[in-house]
Amino acid sequence: MVENHFKFTNSVIVLPFFSVLVLWIVYWLQIRYDFDFYENGIYPRTFSGLQGVMFSPFIHADISHLYNNSIPLLVLLAALQFFYPRQTVPVIIYGILFSGLITWIIARPNYHIGASGLIYVLVSFIFFKGIQTQYYRLVALSLSVVLLYGGMIWYVFPEVNTSISWEGHLAGLITGFLMSLKYKTPEYQKPILYDWQHPDFNPEEDAFMKRFDENGNFVNLPEPEEIILERESFFTSNTNVVYDFVADASSVKKK
């Protein structure tokens, strides 16, 4: 897979914008009509709490909670769609599903809501997948994610902030890592522009490399054998050559 396979499409903008717009519409419905969506969140180890596995990412406690999740989602979904377009839909759907299930299993008895679990899935997947590919662009993307969101790692520990769902964050981190192992990407490589970039390149057979000796000094190539033979036969010929000189009649003066 070569570099020009990373192509910008409208979905790079449409997907994150539409996803965040849905979150804001749900929150607007919640405050406009005084809906109590909190009970649709994940409540661990109860049958009714399983509905939150799919619904909890769309529910937020207040405007600050929603805003803090919207910016990372815009950035991470755009990066995912641009660099991993084939894996985008499975990562989002299964990321929500499995991170929610893990949260349902390990979390404290309380309602767990918000899209932060999905954010941790995206951060984890983009980071680990880029390192695994060892492709310089995707490694750079992984380092950029660490630079922007590396501080989020502290919020997977229980004692940092007890008011947040550290269980959902931890579930998202684990899910993203497992999905980076599950979904394979083609081998990335730079486009081959020169002969020496080919894996089967042999410098001993290259016309340019033959101009250098083992110490790197420029040397002249020996003349081809057939040319040497032609020159020898020309200068050592034993054939007698007879020249006839004919006078030009116009140059003869009459006396």
Backbone bond lengths (Angstrom), bond angles and torsions (degrees), N, CA, C in turn:
res aa  C-N    CA-C-N  psi(-1)  N-CA   C-N-CA  omega(-1)  CA-C   N-CA-C  phi
1 M - - - 1.462 - - 1.512 108.45 -
2 V 1.274 118.77 124.76 1.443 122.60 -174.80 1.508 109.91 -100.76
3 E 1.353 115.24 173.26 1.439 120.92 -170.80 1.518 112.80 -63.53
4 N 1.325 118.91 -33.38 1.453 119.54 -175.54 1.520 112.76 -71.54
5 H 1.334 118.30 1.21 1.453 120.44 174.55 1.519 111.38 -78.17
6 F 1.331 117.83 -13.69 1.451 121.35 172.63 1.519 107.43 -83.48
7 K 1.318 116.81 96.34 1.456 121.41 -175.37 1.522 110.14 -117.22
8 F 1.308 114.86 137.17 1.453 119.92 177.10 1.517 109.70 -79.42
9 T 1.329 116.33 129.05 1.460 122.89 176.43 1.525 108.64 -128.61
10 N 1.312 116.10 168.56 1.459 120.65 179.81 1.522 112.21 -62.71
11 S 1.324 116.80 -26.71 1.462 120.08 -178.82 1.522 112.16 -65.12
12 V 1.329 117.66 -23.08 1.461 120.52 178.01 1.529 110.30 -62.49
13 I 1.315 117.57 -30.98 1.463 122.38 178.14 1.528 110.90 -96.49
14 V 1.332 116.52 -41.94 1.464 120.66 -174.03 1.525 111.61 -65.44
15 L 1.334 117.85 -44.93 1.466 120.96 -176.31 1.527 112.52 -59.27
16 P 1.338 119.77 -55.55 1.469 117.92 -179.89 1.525 113.22 -65.12
17 F 1.344 116.82 -37.15 1.463 119.27 -179.81 1.526 111.04 -64.36
18 F 1.315 117.19 -45.04 1.466 121.22 -179.35 1.527 110.73 -66.46
19 S 1.330 117.29 -39.67 1.460 120.73 -179.00 1.528 111.03 -63.35
20 V 1.329 115.98 -45.59 1.464 119.46 179.64 1.527 110.79 -69.43
21 L 1.324 116.51 -34.94 1.471 119.77 178.24 1.526 111.06 -61.08
22 V 1.325 116.91 -39.21 1.464 120.81 178.27 1.526 110.31 -61.59
23 L 1.329 117.22 -41.30 1.461 120.36 179.36 1.528 111.31 -62.19
24 W 1.329 115.96 -41.36 1.460 119.45 -179.56 1.530 111.57 -70.34
25 I 1.323 117.35 -34.61 1.474 119.99 177.29 1.523 110.31 -65.90
26 V 1.322 117.30 -42.36 1.467 120.63 178.26 1.524 110.27 -62.14
27 Y 1.330 116.11 -42.30 1.466 118.56 179.63 1.530 111.10 -67.26
28 W 1.330 117.36 -36.88 1.465 120.62 177.60 1.532 111.00 -63.39
29 L 1.331 116.55 -42.29 1.467 120.23 176.65 1.526 110.69 -62.02
30 Q 1.321 115.26 -36.53 1.457 119.82 -177.92 1.529 111.44 -65.23
31 I 1.319 117.40 -45.04 1.462 119.20 -177.77 1.526 112.17 -84.97
32 R 1.328 117.14 -26.99 1.464 120.07 -178.11 1.521 111.05 -72.19
33 Y 1.316 117.33 -42.87 1.460 121.40 -176.26 1.533 112.11 -109.41
34 D 1.313 115.62 11.24 1.460 121.91 176.08 1.529 111.98 54.95
35 F 1.356 113.91 45.67 1.453 119.09 176.66 1.536 109.27 -80.30
36 D 1.279 115.54 144.52 1.460 120.50 176.98 1.534 108.37 -104.38
37 F 1.338 114.50 85.91 1.461 119.40 -178.18 1.527 112.74 -82.25
38 Y 1.315 117.89 -8.52 1.465 120.02 -175.05 1.517 112.37 -59.11
39 E 1.334 115.20 -34.41 1.464 118.52 -178.82 1.528 112.76 -71.10
40 N 1.347 116.17 -6.95 1.472 120.08 175.04 1.523 111.69 -93.02
41 G 1.317 116.02 6.64 1.461 119.57 176.44 1.515 111.68 -79.07
42 I 1.312 115.46 -177.01 1.471 121.00 179.59 1.522 109.41 -78.99
43 Y 1.328 115.80 119.86 1.470 120.55 170.99 1.528 106.80 -113.29
44 P 1.330 117.00 112.92 1.481 121.20 -168.36 1.530 113.72 -59.89
45 R 1.308 112.37 140.53 1.466 123.77 170.62 1.528 114.35 57.43
46 T 1.313 115.91 31.22 1.465 121.33 170.83 1.516 108.17 -127.60
47 F 1.332 115.31 149.09 1.458 119.00 -177.95 1.530 111.09 -64.77
48 S 1.315 117.28 -42.92 1.466 120.25 179.13 1.528 111.58 -66.13
49 G 1.316 116.66 -26.78 1.459 120.34 -179.72 1.508 113.72 -72.79
50 L 1.338 117.04 -12.49 1.465 120.24 178.86 1.533 112.26 -67.93
51 Q 1.330 117.91 -24.04 1.458 119.57 178.70 1.524 111.84 -61.78
52 G 1.327 116.26 -27.19 1.457 120.23 179.85 1.510 114.06 -68.93
53 V 1.326 116.35 -16.04 1.471 118.81 177.87 1.529 110.43 -56.94
54 M 1.338 116.40 -39.31 1.463 120.64 179.71 1.523 112.85 -96.67
55 F 1.334 117.37 -28.62 1.460 119.98 -173.50 1.517 114.25 -91.53
56 S 1.321 117.85 -27.96 1.470 120.29 -171.85 1.530 114.26 -59.79
57 P 1.344 121.32 -34.86 1.470 118.95 -179.85 1.522 113.73 -63.35
58 F 1.327 118.06 -17.66 1.464 121.31 -177.67 1.532 112.61 -96.27
59 I 1.329 117.46 -1.61 1.456 121.91 -175.05 1.524 109.82 -111.19
60 H 1.341 117.08 131.96 1.455 121.49 179.74 1.521 110.32 -133.02
61 A 1.324 114.23 151.15 1.457 119.70 -173.26 1.515 112.47 -75.03
62 D 1.338 117.68 -41.44 1.461 121.23 -177.87 1.520 108.78 -154.17
63 I 1.335 115.34 -179.93 1.464 120.58 -175.89 1.519 111.57 -66.52
64 S 1.330 117.38 -33.23 1.466 120.54 178.30 1.526 110.86 -67.23
65 H 1.311 116.32 -41.91 1.462 121.09 177.40 1.528 110.88 -60.84
66 L 1.321 116.33 -44.30 1.457 121.05 -179.93 1.522 111.56 -66.72
67 Y 1.318 117.31 -42.83 1.470 121.30 -179.01 1.523 110.93 -64.20
68 N 1.326 117.45 -43.31 1.463 121.02 -178.55 1.524 112.42 -64.83
69 N 1.339 117.02 -25.40 1.461 120.20 177.42 1.531 112.51 -89.61
70 S 1.320 117.52 -23.68 1.468 120.50 -174.70 1.523 112.33 -70.22
71 I 1.331 117.83 -44.39 1.469 120.87 -177.03 1.531 111.59 -62.84
72 P 1.338 119.22 -51.56 1.470 118.34 177.25 1.525 113.40 -59.00
73 L 1.344 116.99 -37.14 1.463 118.76 179.00 1.517 111.71 -63.74
74 L 1.314 117.67 -41.28 1.470 120.48 177.83 1.518 111.36 -59.13
75 V 1.324 116.56 -46.34 1.467 121.11 -177.12 1.525 111.52 -69.73
76 L 1.319 116.53 -48.48 1.464 120.73 -173.62 1.523 112.58 -71.48
77 L 1.319 117.91 -38.81 1.465 119.82 177.55 1.517 111.78 -67.12
78 A 1.331 117.09 -36.50 1.464 120.30 176.65 1.528 110.39 -65.14
79 A 1.330 116.95 -43.58 1.467 120.49 178.25 1.517 111.44 -64.56
80 L 1.336 116.41 -41.17 1.466 119.96 179.38 1.521 111.26 -63.60
81 Q 1.324 117.46 -43.81 1.459 121.22 -178.25 1.523 111.73 -68.13
82 F 1.303 118.31 -33.42 1.467 120.84 -178.38 1.525 111.80 -77.10
83 F 1.324 117.22 -45.93 1.467 120.29 -173.81 1.532 113.19 -92.63
84 Y 1.328 118.05 -25.01 1.460 121.06 -179.83 1.533 109.68 -132.18
85 P 1.321 118.79 61.81 1.471 119.89 -174.86 1.521 113.84 -63.59
86 R 1.326 117.67 -34.04 1.464 119.75 -179.11 1.522 112.59 -74.36
87 Q 1.308 117.24 -24.54 1.458 120.71 -178.03 1.525 112.59 -96.56
88 T 1.324 118.73 -4.53 1.460 121.38 -171.54 1.526 112.10 -60.44
89 V 1.328 117.32 -55.21 1.468 120.58 -176.25 1.529 111.54 -62.79
90 P 1.331 120.45 -48.81 1.473 118.72 177.74 1.521 113.27 -60.26
91 V 1.331 117.47 -38.53 1.467 119.88 -179.38 1.522 110.58 -63.95
92 I 1.330 116.84 -41.84 1.467 119.94 -179.32 1.534 111.10 -68.16
93 I 1.327 116.36 -50.78 1.474 119.62 -175.36 1.519 111.69 -66.87
94 Y 1.340 116.33 -54.19 1.459 118.88 -178.51 1.525 111.75 -71.41
95 G 1.327 116.55 -26.93 1.463 118.97 176.11 1.514 111.19 -64.16
96 I 1.333 116.64 -44.97 1.472 120.53 176.47 1.525 110.35 -63.23
97 L 1.327 116.84 -43.94 1.459 121.43 -175.30 1.533 111.78 -64.87
98 F 1.331 117.45 -54.38 1.464 120.27 -172.52 1.533 112.17 -76.20
99 S 1.324 117.54 -35.10 1.466 118.08 175.83 1.523 110.13 -65.99
100 G 1.339 116.52 -35.87 1.459 119.59 176.16 1.514 112.95 -66.16
101 L 1.328 116.38 -40.11 1.468 119.94 179.42 1.528 110.97 -66.06
102 I 1.338 116.07 -41.34 1.471 118.46 178.38 1.526 110.26 -64.31
103 T 1.327 116.12 -40.20 1.460 119.62 176.88 1.522 110.75 -61.84
104 W 1.312 117.13 -42.22 1.464 122.00 179.57 1.529 111.44 -60.93
105 I 1.334 116.27 -30.39 1.462 120.60 -177.41 1.529 111.91 -83.02
106 I 1.328 118.00 -41.90 1.469 120.46 -168.71 1.525 113.99 -103.88
107 A 1.327 118.78 -12.26 1.463 120.57 -169.07 1.524 113.01 -76.65
108 R 1.333 114.75 164.33 1.464 122.24 174.52 1.529 110.22 -69.75
109 P 1.318 117.77 155.75 1.472 120.79 177.63 1.530 111.04 -69.12
110 N 1.306 115.94 90.81 1.455 122.78 178.42 1.517 107.57 -166.29
111 Y 1.314 117.78 166.59 1.460 120.53 177.29 1.533 109.27 -81.63
112 H 1.337 115.43 127.60 1.471 121.98 -179.09 1.528 107.78 -112.07
113 I 1.337 115.04 118.85 1.466 120.50 -176.47 1.520 109.76 -132.21
114 G 1.344 115.55 163.84 1.453 121.63 175.32 1.514 112.95 112.01
115 A 1.332 114.89 159.36 1.470 122.43 -177.95 1.523 112.78 -90.90
116 S 1.331 116.86 8.49 1.463 118.60 -177.44 1.529 111.96 -65.19
117 G 1.346 116.84 -30.23 1.464 118.45 176.64 1.517 111.66 -61.14
118 L 1.337 116.66 -42.24 1.462 120.63 176.82 1.513 111.22 -65.77
119 I 1.316 117.29 -37.01 1.468 120.55 178.34 1.524 110.53 -60.97
120 Y 1.328 116.49 -42.45 1.460 119.53 178.20 1.525 111.47 -67.44
121 V 1.314 117.53 -32.20 1.471 120.82 174.41 1.531 109.71 -61.80
122 L 1.321 116.77 -46.42 1.465 121.04 -177.82 1.518 111.51 -66.45
123 V 1.333 116.81 -44.71 1.466 120.21 178.94 1.521 110.47 -60.44
124 S 1.322 116.30 -46.50 1.457 121.03 -178.07 1.527 111.09 -64.90
125 F 1.330 117.36 -46.24 1.462 120.21 -178.01 1.524 111.12 -63.84
126 I 1.322 117.69 -48.54 1.470 120.98 -177.52 1.523 110.58 -62.94
127 F 1.325 117.23 -40.86 1.466 120.00 -178.78 1.525 111.54 -66.68
128 F 1.328 117.05 -55.02 1.465 120.22 -174.87 1.526 111.72 -69.35
129 K 1.324 118.16 -35.79 1.461 120.34 -179.62 1.519 110.61 -66.81
130 G 1.331 117.13 -40.20 1.459 119.90 178.40 1.514 112.60 -63.62
131 I 1.331 116.96 -40.43 1.466 120.67 177.91 1.521 110.56 -66.21
132 Q 1.309 117.04 -39.05 1.465 121.02 -178.36 1.524 112.25 -67.29
133 T 1.320 118.30 -35.98 1.463 120.22 -179.36 1.518 112.42 -71.03
134 Q 1.353 117.34 -27.56 1.463 123.20 -177.22 1.524 111.90 58.67
135 Y 1.314 116.42 24.42 1.464 121.61 177.04 1.519 108.13 -95.21
136 Y 1.320 116.76 131.96 1.458 120.15 -166.25 1.523 113.55 -60.05
137 R 1.323 118.37 -35.25 1.459 119.91 178.90 1.528 111.79 -68.41
138 L 1.327 116.36 -42.04 1.451 119.92 -178.73 1.526 111.60 -75.47
139 V 1.327 116.91 -30.71 1.465 119.50 173.04 1.521 110.19 -65.74
140 A 1.338 116.43 -40.93 1.465 120.27 176.32 1.527 111.00 -62.11
141 L 1.339 116.41 -37.94 1.464 120.22 176.12 1.521 110.53 -63.64
142 S 1.325 117.33 -41.81 1.457 120.84 178.59 1.528 111.16 -61.15
143 L 1.324 116.46 -43.56 1.464 120.21 179.23 1.523 111.52 -66.34
144 S 1.326 116.25 -34.46 1.464 119.97 177.01 1.527 110.96 -65.54
145 V 1.327 116.09 -39.71 1.467 120.60 177.75 1.526 110.31 -63.34
146 V 1.331 115.96 -41.37 1.465 119.61 177.95 1.524 110.23 -63.80
147 L 1.329 116.48 -41.04 1.466 120.21 -179.87 1.523 111.57 -63.67
148 L 1.330 117.04 -40.29 1.461 120.66 -176.79 1.528 112.94 -81.36
149 Y 1.332 115.95 -41.03 1.460 119.44 -170.68 1.526 113.05 -125.56
150 G 1.317 116.44 17.82 1.467 118.90 -179.96 1.517 113.09 -62.88
151 G 1.339 116.64 -29.37 1.457 119.41 179.67 1.509 114.06 -67.32
152 M 1.339 116.30 -14.39 1.466 119.76 -179.86 1.523 112.29 -67.78
153 I 1.328 116.85 -16.42 1.464 119.60 -176.67 1.518 111.30 -62.58
154 W 1.337 117.11 -27.97 1.465 119.49 -178.26 1.527 111.89 -68.19
155 Y 1.315 117.14 -23.32 1.459 120.08 -175.27 1.525 113.22 -86.34
156 V 1.332 116.81 13.25 1.459 120.16 170.90 1.524 110.63 -98.46
157 F 1.337 116.64 1.04 1.462 121.36 178.63 1.525 109.86 -102.86
158 P 1.312 117.39 141.49 1.469 120.47 -170.25 1.521 115.19 -68.76
159 E 1.322 119.75 -28.19 1.459 121.14 -171.52 1.527 113.21 -90.55
160 V 1.331 118.46 -3.41 1.458 120.04 -177.24 1.517 111.26 -72.21
161 N 1.335 116.50 -49.82 1.465 121.41 179.63 1.526 107.65 -152.25
162 T 1.300 115.92 107.06 1.464 120.47 -175.46 1.524 112.64 -75.69
163 S 1.341 117.46 -10.28 1.467 119.97 -179.03 1.517 112.58 -85.11
164 I 1.321 117.54 -7.60 1.458 121.02 179.57 1.523 109.60 -109.33
165 S 1.330 115.53 163.04 1.463 120.19 -179.13 1.532 109.20 -87.62
166 W 1.333 114.91 83.21 1.454 117.90 178.00 1.531 110.40 -65.49
167 E 1.342 116.64 -25.66 1.472 119.97 177.67 1.520 111.03 -64.98
168 G 1.348 116.91 -39.77 1.461 120.30 177.22 1.519 111.90 -66.28
169 H 1.329 116.03 -37.26 1.466 119.85 177.52 1.530 110.95 -65.62
170 L 1.327 115.38 -45.65 1.465 119.46 179.00 1.522 110.84 -63.25
171 A 1.324 117.08 -40.45 1.467 120.81 178.46 1.526 110.72 -62.69
172 G 1.323 117.01 -40.78 1.463 120.00 178.27 1.512 112.07 -66.22
173 L 1.338 117.44 -39.17 1.464 121.29 178.82 1.519 111.00 -63.21
174 I 1.331 116.30 -44.98 1.468 120.34 179.42 1.523 110.90 -65.67
175 T 1.317 116.72 -43.48 1.466 121.02 -178.92 1.520 111.16 -62.25
176 G 1.318 117.54 -44.66 1.459 120.73 179.59 1.514 112.23 -61.44
177 F 1.334 116.99 -39.99 1.463 120.57 178.91 1.525 111.27 -65.55
178 L 1.328 116.83 -45.05 1.463 120.14 179.58 1.527 111.69 -63.87
179 M 1.331 116.25 -36.97 1.464 119.04 179.52 1.516 111.49 -71.39
180 S 1.324 118.08 -28.93 1.468 119.91 175.73 1.523 111.09 -66.41
181 L 1.317 116.94 -27.79 1.467 120.99 175.52 1.518 111.65 -80.43
182 K 1.325 115.55 -32.90 1.464 120.75 -176.26 1.518 111.84 -72.65
183 Y 1.323 117.87 -50.04 1.461 121.91 -173.58 1.526 110.26 -90.39
184 K 1.327 114.53 115.49 1.447 121.03 -179.01 1.527 110.15 -88.72
185 T 1.300 115.56 150.46 1.462 121.97 174.66 1.520 108.68 -118.60
186 P 1.333 118.16 154.39 1.468 119.75 177.27 1.522 110.96 -61.26
187 E 1.314 116.62 160.21 1.454 120.76 177.63 1.524 108.87 -70.36
188 Y 1.324 114.81 122.19 1.455 120.15 -178.84 1.528 109.29 -87.53
189 Q 1.298 116.18 140.55 1.458 121.46 177.27 1.514 109.53 -154.22
190 K 1.316 115.31 154.69 1.447 120.41 177.31 1.535 109.40 -72.37
191 P 1.330 117.92 151.97 1.469 119.38 176.69 1.519 110.87 -64.69
192 I 1.343 116.60 139.00 1.463 121.96 -178.68 1.522 109.03 -81.15
193 L 1.337 116.06 115.33 1.461 122.29 -178.97 1.516 112.48 -107.83
194 Y 1.337 117.91 -24.91 1.459 121.66 -174.57 1.533 109.62 -127.52
195 D 1.327 115.17 156.96 1.466 120.16 -178.68 1.524 111.73 -62.13
196 W 1.344 116.91 -36.13 1.460 119.09 -176.26 1.530 112.84 -71.17
197 Q 1.349 118.10 -8.58 1.462 120.67 177.02 1.528 112.71 -83.97
198 H 1.324 117.26 -12.69 1.455 120.16 178.35 1.522 110.15 -70.12
199 P 1.313 119.29 141.32 1.468 120.73 -178.23 1.518 113.36 -65.84
200 D 1.345 118.30 -25.26 1.460 121.03 -179.55 1.525 112.25 -95.92
201 F 1.348 117.04 19.07 1.464 120.39 -178.62 1.523 110.33 -67.35
202 N 1.347 116.52 130.30 1.463 123.32 178.17 1.521 108.95 -116.28
203 P 1.336 118.86 107.90 1.473 120.56 -176.98 1.525 114.01 -62.85
204 E 1.346 117.05 -23.87 1.465 120.05 -179.12 1.523 111.83 -71.09
205 E 1.344 116.93 -20.04 1.459 120.47 179.72 1.522 112.79 -101.96
206 D 1.311 117.11 -1.43 1.460 120.83 -178.64 1.524 109.63 -83.86
207 A 1.340 117.28 131.97 1.465 121.73 -176.58 1.522 111.94 -63.40
208 F 1.317 117.42 -35.83 1.462 120.20 -179.32 1.521 111.36 -73.11
209 M 1.341 117.31 -42.47 1.453 120.18 -178.72 1.518 112.53 -68.24
210 K 1.330 117.36 -23.05 1.465 119.82 177.52 1.520 112.23 -67.91
211 R 1.324 116.77 -15.41 1.469 121.13 179.63 1.527 112.48 -77.10
212 F 1.345 118.15 -2.63 1.451 121.62 -178.23 1.518 109.49 -121.76
213 D 1.356 114.90 139.24 1.458 119.04 177.38 1.519 109.72 -83.82
214 E 1.312 116.80 -173.69 1.455 121.35 -176.33 1.526 113.06 -66.74
215 N 1.346 116.76 -20.07 1.456 121.42 178.42 1.527 112.84 -94.45
216 G 1.326 117.30 3.11 1.450 121.10 179.35 1.517 114.09 85.57
217 N 1.321 118.01 10.49 1.463 121.09 179.76 1.524 110.41 -86.89
218 F 1.323 115.31 142.26 1.459 120.32 179.60 1.526 109.46 -74.83
219 V 1.327 116.21 131.74 1.462 121.90 -179.02 1.520 108.49 -133.23
220 N 1.336 114.89 156.84 1.455 120.65 175.66 1.519 109.46 -86.43
221 L 1.296 115.05 139.69 1.455 119.92 178.44 1.525 110.03 -73.47
222 P 1.330 118.74 145.95 1.473 120.63 175.75 1.517 110.92 -64.69
223 E 1.325 115.50 145.94 1.457 119.21 -179.76 1.517 110.74 -67.94
224 P 1.294 117.43 146.12 1.468 120.26 177.92 1.517 111.95 -57.85
225 E 1.314 115.79 146.41 1.455 121.38 -175.13 1.521 112.50 -63.47
226 E 1.325 118.52 -36.39 1.454 120.35 -176.70 1.522 111.56 -68.07
227 I 1.361 115.30 -32.26 1.465 117.92 178.88 1.515 109.97 -69.39
228 I 1.345 116.05 -39.82 1.467 119.46 178.60 1.521 110.19 -62.19
229 L 1.305 118.67 -41.66 1.458 121.69 -179.42 1.523 110.98 -64.42
230 E 1.314 117.27 -38.96 1.454 120.09 179.51 1.518 111.20 -65.02
231 R 1.312 116.05 -39.90 1.461 118.64 179.38 1.524 111.18 -67.45
232 E 1.344 116.33 -41.43 1.462 119.17 178.87 1.532 111.04 -62.61
233 S 1.324 117.29 -42.90 1.463 119.68 -179.65 1.525 111.17 -66.86
234 F 1.294 118.11 -27.87 1.456 120.34 -179.43 1.526 111.49 -74.64
235 F 1.301 117.43 -42.66 1.463 120.03 -175.97 1.517 112.46 -85.59
236 T 1.306 120.38 -15.87 1.469 121.98 -178.46 1.530 111.55 -110.34
237 S 1.326 118.07 19.50 1.457 120.35 -178.40 1.533 110.44 -67.33
238 N 1.352 116.02 137.29 1.464 122.96 177.89 1.526 112.82 -99.61
239 T 1.321 115.85 5.89 1.459 119.95 -178.51 1.530 110.06 -76.40
240 N 1.381 115.87 130.42 1.469 120.56 178.21 1.514 109.99 -76.17
241 V 1.266 115.09 132.71 1.458 121.63 179.41 1.531 107.92 -109.89
242 V 1.326 117.53 124.76 1.469 122.82 -178.66 1.518 108.19 -110.15
243 Y 1.307 115.91 126.01 1.459 122.21 -179.14 1.532 108.99 -107.44
244 D 1.313 119.47 130.54 1.468 124.84 174.94 1.518 107.95 -109.62
245 F 1.364 113.74 125.68 1.461 120.05 179.59 1.520 108.68 -101.34
246 V 1.307 117.26 123.71 1.460 122.80 179.16 1.521 108.29 -114.57
247 A 1.311 115.22 123.74 1.470 120.48 -177.58 1.522 110.05 -75.02
248 D 1.309 117.43 139.91 1.457 122.98 176.80 1.521 108.60 -73.84
249 A 1.346 117.13 124.13 1.477 120.78 -175.89 1.509 112.28 -61.82
250 S 1.308 117.18 -30.17 1.479 120.24 -177.77 1.515 111.70 -72.07
251 S 1.343 114.38 -22.80 1.471 117.69 -178.71 1.538 112.60 -88.32
252 V 1.354 119.34 -4.05 1.478 122.85 -179.56 1.522 108.55 -86.26
253 K 1.294 117.69 123.27 1.457 122.95 -179.06 1.541 108.81 -92.59
254 K 1.287 113.08 135.55 1.476 118.18 177.32 1.534 108.35 -86.16
255 K 1.292 115.21 138.70 1.465 121.45 179.00 1.515 109.77 -105.25
